[in-house]
Amino acid sequence: MKNSFKSLSFPELKAKRDELSRKYLDFRFQMVIGHVDNPLQKRELRRQIARLNTMIRQQEIEQVRQEIARHIETADTAPKAQA
């Protein structure tokens, strides 16, 4: 399950994170009520959400880097005004 998120696109990662967050919230309510078969599943859900958050942040940083590189590239190719 660790590496199953690498092939997902940015919107898919966000959707999966939202889905797991809802599942985690439901699981917490079930734990309070006492209807949980595997209590270690809570830890696994938390870790999966953290992995998704990490991957989302990495993609956001990469997008910013690409925008900066494009900006620098266009600034270098623009004609310079002579004094």
PyMOL commands that set and color helices and strands:
alter all, ss='L'
color gray80, all
select helices_A, chain A and resi 2-5+10-33+41-77
alter helices_A, ss='H'
color red, helices_A
deselect
rebuild
show_as cartoon
